[in-house]
């Protein structure tokens, strides 16, 4: 997009890895400011994070499961570099959330990153061959993907994360009540 900054590359100038990273950083910042300035400076759930086992969730021993395969969100409030817009890739499985007994559990989400797609790449070692330098190859990750994460705690919603649910459990760990705390982008009223 290049709204806020651009990389200046002159004719005949060598394009190096820091230049490519600068291009990527410019695009990330442009999207972050686009989402926060044009759409909203708050994080919103457009869809997803539905309770996948709602019919049995209040039964003793039943887990608290959320569907992640349909999540779409704006995460402008993220405190990490992994902020912005997230849309599901279609491969996410249901998330079973670990809850504490006899407590109000604050279930929240955040965006993290994970590496993947290893490939063989060539590198230069200037100290090899007695200082003459030599090329070598290594198998390295070539992609960094955004990944949705879900966690819970008993102290309250964490700044910079997306609030999802307040889940109250009894002494045996059975869920007694659930409050939907998702800030839905399309909610009326």
Buried (B, 14 or more C-beta within 10 A) or exposed (E): EEEEEEBEEEEEEEEEEEBEEBBEEBEBBBBBBBBBEEEBEBBBBBBBBBBBBEEEBEEEEBBBBBBBBBBBBBBBBBEEEBBBBBEBEEEBEBBEBEBEEEBBBBBBBBBEEEEEEEEEEEEEEEEEEEEEEEEEEEEEEEEBEBBBBBBBBEEEBBEBBBBBBBBBBEEEBBBEEBEEBBBEBEEEE
